[in-house]
């Protein structure tokens, strides 16, 4: 079922952590320490996901400008490489075992979902077509992704130990954002009788059953809590109850990631500016992260159970701790 390519060993480069000077903090809470994670020889990069142990993954450029998937662990950046014959790659998720979900890109615009484990890259293959894309990896060592069967549009899939489980078509304008250890898959779905072109809604897919949740579902934790946006406002959903997380004073907000403690990160408009500010929502309180050393234009991608954040500032990968 899988068409393996030769395995590729990762090369490792040691970099020093560079601590950036944080902005002034709000009096009620300390500022984050902002750490530049370092890059490969190309100098650009971004952090996209982090596990609770502190492993961080993302991408960085090499000399010549190609992007390579990377892993940051204990101050060391590891180049996870690309599949043989490909030009670029990017890591999208990491589980608690340190397995990394990657998409590798060829010069022919073909893509492959890849799992990096124990220093080796494994091509996961496809559902029969030419392409596959990785979206996440959980602690059951399942990989979530999309791939088209021969002659069809892309389908969502779960892969584990060489076996694909086809979760059905990802229709026009739909998206697949995240999943958890229980196999809950969240994203954007086309709800019948709507058809192409359609306005898709946020939802959760479990065991083939769809639950509609707001207008946009972007993250899910291992407690089954889903975050996203509903009617232009950030929400957290659990067991049929949708909780409005509020805003930073403006009209709009959206939640993008949630940890297993139920803490949420996202963006919101404020009363003083139309620009979006990054926020942290915890125990019913939404905090403007620009008061805690995060800049307005910083991109926050993930939050782990320690409350650490990862993302990017311009072309630099950052850890906020």
MIZARO-862070 format. One line per 10 residues: number of its first residue (from 1); their letters; for each residue x, y, z of N, C-alpha, C. Coordinates in steps of 0.2 Angstrom, whole numbers, padded with zeros to 4 digits, always signed. Example, Ala and Ser with C-alpha at 12.3 -4.5 7.8 and 13.67 -1.06 7.14 Angstrom:
<doros>
1> as> +0066,-0028,+0039,+0062,-0022,+0039,+0066,-0016,+0039; +0064,-0011,+0035,+0068,-0005,+0036,+0064,+0000,+0039;
</doros>
This chain:
<doros>
1> xxxxxxxxxx> +0004,-0006,+0000,+0000,+0000,+0000,+0004,+0006,+0000; +0010,+0006,+0003,+0015,+0011,+0003,+0020,+0010,-0002; +0022,+0015,-0006,+0028,+0015,-0010,+0034,+0018,-0008; +0038,+0015,-0004,+0043,+0018,+0000,+0049,+0020,-0005; +0052,+0026,-0003,+0058,+0028,-0006,+0064,+0026,-0002; +0070,+0027,-0004,+0076,+0026,+0001,+0076,+0030,+0007; +0078,+0028,+0012,+0077,+0032,+0018,+0083,+0037,+0018; +0082,+0042,+0022,+0087,+0048,+0022,+0089,+0049,+0029; +0095,+0049,+0031,+0098,+0051,+0038,+0098,+0058,+0038; +0096,+0061,+0044,+0096,+0068,+0046,+0103,+0070,+0047;
11> xxxxxxxxxx> +0105,+0076,+0045,+0111,+0079,+0047,+0110,+0084,+0053; +0115,+0085,+0057,+0113,+0089,+0063,+0118,+0095,+0064; +0116,+0101,+0065,+0120,+0107,+0066,+0118,+0110,+0073; +0123,+0111,+0077,+0122,+0114,+0083,+0122,+0122,+0082; +0117,+0125,+0086,+0117,+0132,+0085,+0116,+0135,+0093; +0118,+0141,+0094,+0117,+0144,+0100,+0110,+0147,+0101; +0107,+0147,+0106,+0101,+0151,+0107,+0102,+0158,+0108; +0099,+0162,+0105,+0100,+0169,+0105,+0094,+0172,+0109; +0095,+0175,+0114,+0089,+0178,+0118,+0088,+0185,+0116; +0082,+0187,+0113,+0080,+0193,+0111,+0077,+0197,+0117;
21> xxxxxxxxxx> +0078,+0204,+0117,+0076,+0208,+0122,+0068,+0209,+0122; +0064,+0206,+0127,+0057,+0207,+0127,+0055,+0214,+0128; +0049,+0215,+0126,+0045,+0222,+0127,+0043,+0222,+0134; +0041,+0228,+0136,+0039,+0229,+0143,+0033,+0225,+0145; +0032,+0222,+0151,+0027,+0217,+0152,+0021,+0221,+0156; +0016,+0218,+0156,+0010,+0221,+0160,+0012,+0220,+0167; +0010,+0224,+0172,+0012,+0224,+0179,+0009,+0218,+0182; +0003,+0215,+0179,+0000,+0209,+0183,+0003,+0202,+0181; +0007,+0202,+0176,+0010,+0196,+0174,+0017,+0197,+0170; +0022,+0192,+0171,+0028,+0193,+0168,+0028,+0192,+0161;
31> xxxxxxxxxx> +0033,+0195,+0158,+0034,+0195,+0150,+0037,+0188,+0149; +0036,+0185,+0143,+0039,+0179,+0140,+0046,+0181,+0139; +0050,+0176,+0140,+0057,+0176,+0138,+0057,+0174,+0130; +0059,+0178,+0126,+0059,+0177,+0119,+0066,+0174,+0116; +0065,+0168,+0114,+0072,+0165,+0112,+0072,+0164,+0104; +0077,+0166,+0101,+0078,+0165,+0094,+0081,+0158,+0093; +0077,+0153,+0089,+0079,+0146,+0089,+0085,+0145,+0085; +0087,+0149,+0080,+0092,+0148,+0076,+0090,+0145,+0069; +0094,+0145,+0064,+0092,+0143,+0058,+0098,+0139,+0055; +0096,+0136,+0049,+0101,+0133,+0045,+0105,+0138,+0041;
41> xxxxxxxxxx> +0109,+0136,+0036,+0114,+0141,+0033,+0110,+0146,+0029; +0104,+0145,+0027,+0100,+0150,+0023,+0098,+0156,+0027; +0097,+0155,+0034,+0096,+0161,+0038,+0088,+0162,+0040; +0084,+0159,+0036,+0077,+0160,+0037,+0073,+0154,+0040; +0068,+0155,+0044,+0064,+0149,+0046,+0058,+0151,+0050; +0054,+0146,+0052,+0049,+0147,+0056,+0047,+0141,+0060; +0045,+0141,+0066,+0043,+0136,+0071,+0035,+0135,+0070; +0033,+0129,+0069,+0026,+0127,+0067,+0022,+0123,+0072; +0026,+0119,+0076,+0023,+0115,+0081,+0028,+0113,+0087; +0025,+0111,+0093,+0029,+0109,+0098,+0026,+0104,+0102;
51> xxxxxxxxxx> +0029,+0099,+0105,+0026,+0094,+0110,+0027,+0096,+0117; +0024,+0093,+0122,+0025,+0095,+0129,+0032,+0093,+0132; +0036,+0090,+0128,+0043,+0089,+0131,+0047,+0095,+0129; +0045,+0099,+0124,+0049,+0105,+0122,+0052,+0104,+0115; +0051,+0098,+0112,+0053,+0097,+0105,+0049,+0102,+0100; +0053,+0105,+0096,+0050,+0110,+0092,+0052,+0109,+0084; +0047,+0109,+0080,+0048,+0108,+0073,+0046,+0114,+0068; +0048,+0114,+0062,+0046,+0119,+0058,+0051,+0118,+0051; +0053,+0124,+0049,+0057,+0124,+0043,+0062,+0129,+0043; +0068,+0128,+0039,+0073,+0133,+0039,+0076,+0133,+0032;
61> xxxxxxxxxx> +0079,+0138,+0029,+0082,+0138,+0023,+0089,+0136,+0023; +0091,+0133,+0018,+0098,+0131,+0017,+0101,+0136,+0012; +0108,+0136,+0011,+0111,+0140,+0006,+0108,+0139,-0001; +0106,+0144,-0004,+0103,+0143,-0010,+0095,+0144,-0010; +0093,+0144,-0004,+0086,+0146,-0003,+0081,+0141,-0002; +0082,+0134,-0003,+0078,+0129,-0002,+0076,+0128,+0006; +0070,+0126,+0007,+0067,+0125,+0014,+0068,+0118,+0015; +0071,+0117,+0022,+0071,+0110,+0024,+0067,+0109,+0031; +0064,+0104,+0032,+0061,+0102,+0038,+0066,+0102,+0044; +0065,+0105,+0050,+0070,+0105,+0055,+0067,+0103,+0062;
71> xxxxxxxxxx> +0071,+0101,+0066,+0069,+0099,+0073,+0074,+0103,+0078; +0071,+0107,+0082,+0075,+0110,+0088,+0074,+0106,+0094; +0079,+0104,+0097,+0079,+0100,+0103,+0085,+0102,+0108; +0084,+0104,+0114,+0089,+0106,+0118,+0095,+0110,+0115; +0092,+0115,+0111,+0097,+0120,+0109,+0101,+0118,+0102; +0099,+0112,+0100,+0102,+0109,+0094,+0097,+0109,+0088; +0099,+0112,+0082,+0094,+0111,+0076,+0096,+0106,+0072; +0092,+0101,+0070,+0093,+0096,+0066,+0090,+0096,+0059; +0093,+0096,+0054,+0091,+0096,+0047,+0088,+0089,+0045; +0081,+0089,+0045,+0078,+0083,+0043,+0078,+0081,+0036;
81> xxxxxxxxxx> +0080,+0085,+0032,+0081,+0083,+0025,+0075,+0083,+0021; +0076,+0081,+0015,+0070,+0080,+0010,+0071,+0073,+0007; +0065,+0070,+0004,+0066,+0064,+0000,+0071,+0064,-0005; +0074,+0059,-0007,+0078,+0059,-0013,+0075,+0061,-0019; +0078,+0066,-0022,+0076,+0069,-0029,+0071,+0075,-0027; +0069,+0076,-0021,+0065,+0082,-0020,+0069,+0088,-0018; +0066,+0094,-0018,+0070,+0100,-0017,+0068,+0104,-0010; +0062,+0103,-0007,+0061,+0106,-0001,+0057,+0102,+0003; +0056,+0104,+0010,+0052,+0100,+0014,+0050,+0105,+0020; +0045,+0103,+0024,+0043,+0107,+0030,+0039,+0103,+0035;
91> xxxxxxxxxx> +0041,+0103,+0041,+0038,+0099,+0046,+0032,+0103,+0049; +0027,+0099,+0050,+0021,+0102,+0052,+0018,+0100,+0059; +0021,+0095,+0062,+0019,+0092,+0069,+0024,+0088,+0072; +0024,+0087,+0078,+0028,+0082,+0082,+0024,+0079,+0088; +0025,+0073,+0089,+0021,+0070,+0094,+0026,+0069,+0100; +0024,+0066,+0106,+0028,+0065,+0112,+0033,+0060,+0111; +0033,+0056,+0106,+0039,+0051,+0105,+0044,+0055,+0101; +0043,+0061,+0098,+0048,+0064,+0094,+0047,+0062,+0087; +0042,+0059,+0085,+0040,+0058,+0078,+0038,+0064,+0075; +0040,+0066,+0068,+0039,+0072,+0065,+0035,+0071,+0059;
101> xxxxxxxxxx> +0030,+0074,+0058,+0026,+0074,+0052,+0028,+0079,+0047; +0030,+0077,+0041,+0033,+0082,+0036,+0030,+0081,+0029; +0030,+0087,+0025,+0028,+0086,+0018,+0034,+0088,+0014; +0036,+0083,+0009,+0042,+0084,+0005,+0039,+0086,-0002; +0043,+0091,-0005,+0041,+0094,-0011,+0046,+0093,-0017; +0044,+0091,-0022,+0048,+0090,-0028,+0048,+0095,-0033; +0053,+0096,-0037,+0053,+0101,-0042,+0048,+0101,-0047; +0045,+0095,-0048,+0039,+0094,-0052,+0032,+0095,-0049; +0033,+0099,-0043,+0027,+0101,-0039,+0023,+0095,-0036; +0026,+0089,-0036,+0023,+0084,-0033,+0025,+0084,-0025;
111> xxxxxxxxxx> +0020,+0082,-0021,+0021,+0082,-0014,+0020,+0075,-0011; +0024,+0073,-0005,+0023,+0067,-0002,+0023,+0068,+0006; +0018,+0065,+0009,+0018,+0065,+0016,+0024,+0060,+0019; +0027,+0063,+0024,+0033,+0059,+0026,+0033,+0059,+0034; +0035,+0053,+0037,+0036,+0053,+0044,+0044,+0052,+0045; +0046,+0057,+0050,+0053,+0056,+0052,+0053,+0053,+0059; +0057,+0047,+0059,+0057,+0043,+0066,+0064,+0040,+0066; +0067,+0041,+0072,+0073,+0038,+0074,+0079,+0040,+0069; +0079,+0046,+0066,+0084,+0048,+0062,+0083,+0047,+0054; +0077,+0044,+0053,+0076,+0042,+0046,+0069,+0045,+0043;
121> xxxxxxxxxx> +0069,+0046,+0037,+0063,+0048,+0033,+0059,+0043,+0030; +0053,+0042,+0031,+0049,+0037,+0028,+0044,+0040,+0023; +0044,+0039,+0017,+0039,+0041,+0012,+0032,+0037,+0014; +0027,+0040,+0015,+0021,+0037,+0017,+0017,+0034,+0011; +0019,+0037,+0005,+0015,+0035,-0001,+0009,+0039,-0002; +0004,+0036,-0006,-0002,+0040,-0007,-0008,+0035,-0007; -0014,+0037,-0008,-0020,+0033,-0009,-0021,+0031,-0016; -0016,+0031,-0020,-0016,+0029,-0027,-0015,+0034,-0032; -0015,+0041,-0030,-0013,+0046,-0035,-0006,+0048,-0034; -0004,+0054,-0036,+0003,+0056,-0036,+0005,+0060,-0030;
131> xxxxxxxxxx> +0000,+0063,-0026,+0002,+0067,-0021,-0001,+0065,-0014; +0003,+0067,-0009,+0000,+0066,-0002,+0003,+0072,+0002; +0000,+0074,+0007,+0002,+0080,+0011,+0001,+0078,+0018; +0006,+0079,+0023,+0005,+0078,+0030,+0002,+0084,+0034; -0002,+0083,+0038,-0005,+0088,+0042,-0004,+0087,+0050; -0003,+0081,+0052,-0001,+0080,+0060,+0001,+0073,+0061; +0003,+0072,+0067,+0005,+0066,+0070,+0003,+0066,+0077; +0000,+0060,+0079,-0002,+0060,+0086,+0002,+0055,+0090; +0000,+0054,+0097,+0004,+0049,+0101,+0002,+0042,+0100; -0003,+0040,+0096,-0004,+0034,+0093,+0000,+0032,+0087;
141> xxxxxxxxxx> +0004,+0037,+0085,+0009,+0036,+0079,+0005,+0036,+0073; -0001,+0039,+0073,-0005,+0040,+0067,-0003,+0046,+0064; -0003,+0046,+0057,-0002,+0053,+0053,-0008,+0054,+0050; -0010,+0061,+0051,-0016,+0063,+0047,-0013,+0067,+0041; -0017,+0066,+0035,-0015,+0070,+0029,-0020,+0070,+0024; -0019,+0072,+0018,-0023,+0071,+0012,-0019,+0068,+0007; -0023,+0065,+0002,-0020,+0062,-0004,-0026,+0060,-0008; -0025,+0061,-0015,-0030,+0059,-0020,-0029,+0052,-0022; -0035,+0048,-0022,-0034,+0042,-0026,-0034,+0043,-0033; -0032,+0038,-0037,-0031,+0039,-0044,-0037,+0042,-0047;
151> xxxxxxxxxx> -0037,+0048,-0051,-0043,+0051,-0054,-0048,+0054,-0050; -0046,+0055,-0043,-0051,+0058,-0039,-0048,+0064,-0036; -0052,+0068,-0032,-0050,+0074,-0028,-0047,+0071,-0022; -0043,+0076,-0018,-0040,+0073,-0012,-0045,+0070,-0007; -0043,+0065,-0003,-0047,+0062,+0003,-0042,+0064,+0009; -0046,+0064,+0014,-0042,+0064,+0021,-0040,+0057,+0022; -0035,+0056,+0026,-0033,+0049,+0028,-0029,+0049,+0035; -0029,+0043,+0038,-0025,+0042,+0043,-0020,+0036,+0041; -0014,+0037,+0043,-0009,+0032,+0041,-0006,+0029,+0048; -0005,+0023,+0048,-0002,+0020,+0054,+0001,+0013,+0052;
161> xxxxxxxxxx> +0008,+0013,+0053,+0012,+0006,+0052,+0010,+0004,+0045; +0010,+0008,+0040,+0010,+0006,+0033,+0003,+0006,+0030; -0002,+0007,+0035,-0009,+0005,+0033,-0013,+0012,+0033; -0016,+0013,+0027,-0020,+0019,+0026,-0028,+0018,+0028; -0031,+0023,+0032,-0038,+0023,+0033,-0041,+0029,+0029; -0045,+0028,+0024,-0048,+0033,+0020,-0053,+0036,+0024; -0053,+0043,+0025,-0058,+0046,+0029,-0063,+0050,+0025; -0063,+0049,+0018,-0067,+0052,+0013,-0065,+0058,+0010; -0068,+0061,+0005,-0066,+0066,+0001,-0066,+0073,+0005; -0061,+0077,+0004,-0060,+0084,+0006,-0062,+0088,+0000;
171> xxxxxxxxxx> -0069,+0090,+0000,-0072,+0093,-0006,-0069,+0100,-0007; -0071,+0104,-0012,-0069,+0110,-0014,-0070,+0115,-0008; -0065,+0119,-0006,-0065,+0124,-0001,-0065,+0121,+0006; -0065,+0115,+0006,-0064,+0112,+0013,-0057,+0112,+0015; -0056,+0111,+0022,-0049,+0111,+0025,-0048,+0106,+0030; -0042,+0103,+0031,-0041,+0099,+0037,-0036,+0102,+0041; -0037,+0103,+0048,-0033,+0107,+0052,-0029,+0104,+0057; -0032,+0099,+0061,-0029,+0096,+0066,-0032,+0089,+0068; -0029,+0085,+0073,-0032,+0080,+0076,-0029,+0078,+0082; -0032,+0073,+0086,-0030,+0072,+0093,-0029,+0064,+0093;
181> xxxxxxxxxx> -0027,+0062,+0099,-0025,+0055,+0100,-0032,+0050,+0100; -0038,+0053,+0101,-0044,+0049,+0100,-0046,+0049,+0092; -0042,+0052,+0088,-0044,+0052,+0081,-0049,+0057,+0079; -0051,+0062,+0083,-0055,+0068,+0081,-0051,+0072,+0076; -0054,+0073,+0070,-0052,+0077,+0065,-0056,+0083,+0064; -0052,+0089,+0064,-0056,+0095,+0064,-0054,+0099,+0058; -0058,+0103,+0055,-0057,+0108,+0049,-0063,+0111,+0047; -0063,+0112,+0040,-0069,+0115,+0037,-0072,+0110,+0033; -0079,+0109,+0033,-0083,+0104,+0029,-0088,+0107,+0025; -0090,+0104,+0020,-0096,+0106,+0016,-0102,+0102,+0018;
191> xxxxxxxxxx> -0107,+0105,+0021,-0113,+0102,+0024,-0118,+0102,+0019; -0120,+0096,+0017,-0126,+0095,+0012,-0132,+0099,+0015; -0136,+0102,+0010,-0136,+0101,+0003,-0132,+0106,-0001; -0128,+0110,+0003,-0124,+0114,-0001,-0119,+0111,-0005; -0117,+0114,-0011,-0113,+0111,-0016,-0108,+0116,-0018; -0104,+0114,-0023,-0098,+0118,-0025,-0102,+0124,-0030; -0100,+0130,-0029,-0096,+0133,-0024,-0100,+0134,-0018; -0097,+0133,-0012,-0101,+0132,-0006,-0097,+0137,+0000; -0101,+0138,+0005,-0098,+0141,+0011,-0098,+0135,+0016; -0091,+0133,+0018,-0090,+0128,+0022,-0091,+0130,+0029;
201> xxxxxxxxxx> -0092,+0125,+0034,-0092,+0127,+0041,-0087,+0123,+0045; -0086,+0125,+0051,-0081,+0121,+0055,-0084,+0115,+0058; -0080,+0110,+0059,-0083,+0104,+0062,-0078,+0099,+0064; -0081,+0094,+0067,-0077,+0088,+0070,-0079,+0082,+0067; -0074,+0078,+0064,-0076,+0071,+0061,-0073,+0066,+0066; -0078,+0061,+0068,-0075,+0056,+0072,-0079,+0049,+0070; -0075,+0044,+0069,-0078,+0038,+0067,-0084,+0039,+0061; -0082,+0043,+0056,-0086,+0044,+0051,-0092,+0049,+0052; -0093,+0051,+0058,-0099,+0055,+0060,-0096,+0062,+0061; -0100,+0067,+0058,-0099,+0074,+0058,-0103,+0078,+0063;
211> xxxxxxxxxx> -0099,+0082,+0066,-0102,+0087,+0071,-0101,+0094,+0069; -0106,+0098,+0067,-0104,+0105,+0065,-0103,+0109,+0071; -0097,+0113,+0071,-0095,+0118,+0076,-0093,+0124,+0073; -0097,+0129,+0074,-0096,+0136,+0072,-0094,+0136,+0064; -0090,+0142,+0063,-0089,+0143,+0056,-0082,+0141,+0054; -0078,+0139,+0059,-0071,+0138,+0057,-0068,+0134,+0063; -0066,+0128,+0062,-0062,+0124,+0067,-0055,+0123,+0066; -0051,+0125,+0070,-0043,+0125,+0069,-0039,+0121,+0073; -0041,+0119,+0079,-0037,+0115,+0084,-0041,+0111,+0088; -0038,+0105,+0090,-0042,+0101,+0095,-0036,+0098,+0100;
221> xxxxxxxxxx> -0038,+0097,+0106,-0034,+0094,+0111,-0036,+0087,+0113; -0032,+0084,+0117,-0034,+0077,+0119,-0039,+0076,+0124; -0042,+0081,+0126,-0048,+0081,+0130,-0055,+0082,+0125; -0054,+0083,+0119,-0059,+0084,+0114,-0062,+0091,+0114; -0058,+0096,+0117,-0060,+0103,+0116,-0057,+0105,+0109; -0062,+0109,+0106,-0061,+0111,+0099,-0061,+0119,+0099; -0056,+0122,+0096,-0056,+0129,+0095,-0056,+0132,+0088; -0059,+0138,+0087,-0059,+0141,+0081,-0063,+0147,+0081; -0067,+0148,+0076,-0071,+0155,+0076,-0078,+0153,+0074; -0083,+0157,+0077,-0090,+0156,+0076,-0093,+0163,+0076;
231> xxxxxxxxxx> -0096,+0165,+0070,-0099,+0172,+0070,-0094,+0177,+0071; -0087,+0176,+0069,-0082,+0181,+0070,-0079,+0181,+0077; -0080,+0177,+0081,-0078,+0177,+0088,-0074,+0170,+0089; -0069,+0170,+0093,-0065,+0164,+0095,-0070,+0160,+0100; -0069,+0154,+0099,-0073,+0149,+0103,-0069,+0143,+0106; -0072,+0140,+0111,-0069,+0134,+0113,-0075,+0129,+0114; -0075,+0123,+0111,-0081,+0119,+0111,-0079,+0112,+0114; -0084,+0110,+0118,-0083,+0103,+0122,-0090,+0100,+0123; -0091,+0094,+0121,-0097,+0090,+0122,-0103,+0094,+0121; -0103,+0098,+0115,-0109,+0101,+0113,-0110,+0108,+0115;
241> xxxxxxxxxx> -0106,+0110,+0120,-0106,+0117,+0122,-0101,+0122,+0119; -0103,+0127,+0116,-0099,+0132,+0113,-0098,+0138,+0118; -0092,+0139,+0120,-0090,+0145,+0124,-0087,+0150,+0120; -0090,+0156,+0120,-0087,+0162,+0117,-0081,+0165,+0121; -0075,+0165,+0118,-0069,+0167,+0122,-0069,+0175,+0122; -0073,+0178,+0119,-0073,+0186,+0119,-0068,+0189,+0114; -0066,+0195,+0115,-0061,+0198,+0111,-0057,+0203,+0115; -0052,+0206,+0112,-0048,+0211,+0116,-0050,+0218,+0116; -0057,+0218,+0115,-0060,+0225,+0114,-0063,+0226,+0108; -0061,+0223,+0102,-0063,+0224,+0096,-0069,+0220,+0094;
251> xxxxxxxxxx> -0071,+0219,+0088,-0076,+0216,+0086,-0075,+0208,+0084; -0068,+0207,+0083,-0067,+0200,+0080,-0061,+0197,+0084; -0062,+0190,+0083,-0057,+0186,+0086,-0057,+0179,+0083; -0052,+0175,+0084,-0051,+0168,+0081,-0046,+0164,+0085; -0048,+0158,+0087,-0043,+0154,+0091,-0040,+0149,+0086; -0034,+0148,+0087,-0030,+0144,+0082,-0027,+0138,+0085; -0025,+0137,+0092,-0022,+0132,+0095,-0024,+0131,+0102; -0024,+0125,+0105,-0026,+0124,+0112,-0022,+0118,+0115; -0020,+0119,+0121,-0016,+0113,+0124,-0021,+0109,+0128; -0018,+0104,+0132,-0022,+0099,+0135,-0024,+0102,+0142;
261> xxxxxxxxxx> -0022,+0108,+0144,-0025,+0111,+0150,-0031,+0116,+0148; -0032,+0116,+0142,-0038,+0120,+0139,-0036,+0128,+0138; -0029,+0129,+0138,-0027,+0136,+0137,-0027,+0137,+0129; -0029,+0143,+0127,-0030,+0144,+0120,-0026,+0150,+0118; -0023,+0150,+0111,-0020,+0156,+0108,-0024,+0157,+0102; -0023,+0163,+0100,-0026,+0166,+0094,-0025,+0173,+0092; -0029,+0176,+0089,-0029,+0183,+0087,-0035,+0187,+0088; -0035,+0193,+0090,-0041,+0197,+0091,-0039,+0205,+0089; -0045,+0208,+0087,-0044,+0215,+0086,-0045,+0219,+0093; -0043,+0225,+0093,-0043,+0228,+0100,-0047,+0235,+0099;
271> xxxxxxxxxx> -0049,+0238,+0104,-0052,+0244,+0104,-0049,+0250,+0101; -0042,+0250,+0101,-0038,+0255,+0099,-0035,+0255,+0091; -0035,+0249,+0089,-0033,+0248,+0082,-0036,+0242,+0078; -0037,+0243,+0072,-0040,+0237,+0068,-0035,+0231,+0067; -0029,+0232,+0069,-0024,+0227,+0068,-0026,+0221,+0073; -0024,+0215,+0071,-0025,+0209,+0075,-0019,+0208,+0080; -0021,+0207,+0087,-0016,+0206,+0092,-0016,+0199,+0094; -0010,+0195,+0095,-0010,+0189,+0098,-0013,+0188,+0105; -0017,+0183,+0107,-0019,+0183,+0113,-0018,+0176,+0116; -0018,+0176,+0123,-0019,+0170,+0127,-0025,+0170,+0131;
281> xxxxxxxxxx> -0029,+0164,+0130,-0035,+0164,+0134,-0034,+0158,+0140; -0035,+0160,+0146,-0034,+0155,+0151,-0039,+0156,+0157; -0042,+0151,+0159,-0047,+0152,+0165,-0052,+0158,+0164; -0055,+0159,+0158,-0060,+0164,+0157,-0057,+0171,+0155; -0050,+0171,+0155,-0047,+0178,+0154,-0043,+0178,+0148; -0045,+0183,+0144,-0041,+0184,+0138,-0036,+0189,+0139; -0029,+0188,+0138,-0024,+0192,+0139,-0021,+0194,+0132; -0020,+0201,+0131,-0016,+0203,+0125,-0009,+0202,+0126; -0006,+0197,+0121,+0001,+0195,+0122,+0006,+0201,+0121; +0004,+0206,+0118,+0008,+0212,+0116,+0010,+0215,+0123;
291> xxxxxxxxxx> +0006,+0214,+0128,+0008,+0216,+0135,+0013,+0212,+0139; +0015,+0206,+0135,+0019,+0201,+0138,+0025,+0199,+0134; +0028,+0204,+0130,+0034,+0203,+0126,+0033,+0200,+0119; +0027,+0199,+0117,+0025,+0197,+0110,+0024,+0203,+0106; +0026,+0203,+0100,+0025,+0209,+0096,+0018,+0208,+0092; +0015,+0213,+0090,+0009,+0213,+0086,+0009,+0209,+0080; +0015,+0209,+0077,+0015,+0205,+0070,+0018,+0198,+0071; +0020,+0196,+0077,+0022,+0189,+0078,+0017,+0184,+0077; +0019,+0179,+0074,+0014,+0173,+0072,+0015,+0168,+0077; +0010,+0166,+0081,+0010,+0161,+0086,+0007,+0155,+0083;
301> xxxxxxxxxx> +0010,+0149,+0083,+0008,+0143,+0080,+0005,+0138,+0084; +0008,+0138,+0090,+0006,+0132,+0095,+0008,+0134,+0102; +0004,+0130,+0107,+0005,+0131,+0114,+0006,+0124,+0117; +0011,+0123,+0121,+0011,+0116,+0124,+0008,+0116,+0132; +0009,+0111,+0135,+0006,+0110,+0142,+0009,+0115,+0147; +0016,+0117,+0145,+0019,+0121,+0150,+0017,+0128,+0149; +0013,+0130,+0144,+0012,+0137,+0142,+0017,+0140,+0137; +0022,+0136,+0135,+0026,+0139,+0130,+0023,+0140,+0123; +0025,+0145,+0120,+0023,+0146,+0113,+0028,+0146,+0108; +0026,+0144,+0102,+0031,+0144,+0096,+0028,+0148,+0090;
311> xxxxxxxxxx> +0032,+0151,+0086,+0030,+0154,+0080,+0036,+0157,+0077; +0035,+0163,+0074,+0040,+0167,+0070,+0039,+0174,+0071; +0044,+0178,+0070,+0045,+0185,+0070,+0048,+0187,+0063; +0044,+0189,+0058,+0047,+0190,+0052,+0050,+0183,+0049; +0056,+0183,+0048,+0059,+0177,+0045,+0063,+0173,+0050; +0062,+0174,+0057,+0065,+0171,+0062,+0061,+0166,+0066; +0063,+0160,+0068,+0059,+0155,+0072,+0060,+0157,+0079; +0054,+0157,+0083,+0055,+0159,+0090,+0051,+0155,+0095; +0054,+0154,+0101,+0051,+0151,+0107,+0049,+0156,+0112; +0043,+0156,+0114,+0041,+0161,+0120,+0040,+0157,+0126;
321> x> +0044,+0158,+0131,+0044,+0154,+0137,+0044,+0158,+0144;
</doros>
